[in-house]
């Protein structure tokens, strides 16, 4: 078996791990300014700029009386659409901070263009083929989806909604896998750091402190697992293409096809008659986790180098 030699320069590894050689190529631009303090400062600056841009948007809405009202819980179609589009603020913040602190192009956070497009298309098609039959399986516990948004209105909403979902997932992938993962991988060799840490942070950001401890663990399990899956796909492909494709399909399903009643249901064609604290959720979450693992395996096969 061919051996992959680890080359360490200045205390940091050029090849994180034998099975993640593509991650080394993906992280190459991060080696220009890999210091950990730069990453910490960069993350804080991105968060600050993001909140500042969002505050500016709120101010403009208040002062100029914009007719479209922002809804932070996404209970209405307009509110959720605006919430999704607001992630443009995060993309702008990242695009400002990354060249300033790391001397790298924001486009480098996506990976090589050809590899990104190839990984995206292969994963999208493969996950769609497997995901459609999964979506048609009976719901656990006798749950029956209930109509939410009328079909004719739902179809009119979809162009803006789908574009907004793509903006949202792209911003999250650029932040957590493109920025945090690539910079950490340029500094640390162990995947336990550059894969797990961003995934855990990603999961914790979905935390709802109003829920009980058991429900909170269930609610953050899915995004944390997805973060690990997206990290693995990024490291194996050397681009964000597969993670963006899988994230997009997952959020399209969760936000526009079938969602839980309440927050983030404003664009969904159907809703499940349960809320985040409902005991029935304990049946639904394990199925969702199993589906994610299955789609991960399908994506791995789709991006396998030939």
Secondary structure, 3 states (H helix, E strand, C coil): CCCCCCCEECCEECCCCHHHHHHHHHCHHHHHHCCHHHHHHHHHHHHHHHHHHHHHHHHHHHHHCCCCCCCCCCCCHHHHHHHHHCCHHHHHHHHHHHHHHHCCCHHHHCECHHHHHHHHHHHHHHHHHHHHHHHCCCCHHHCCCEECCCHHHHHHHHHHHHHHHHHHHHHHHHHHHHHHHHHHHHHCCCHHHHCHHHHHHHHHCCCCCCCCHHHHHHHHHHHHHHHHHHHHHHHHHCECHHHHHHHHHHHHHHHHHEEECCCCCCCCCEEECCCCCCCCHHHHHHHHHHHHHHHHHHHHHHCCCC
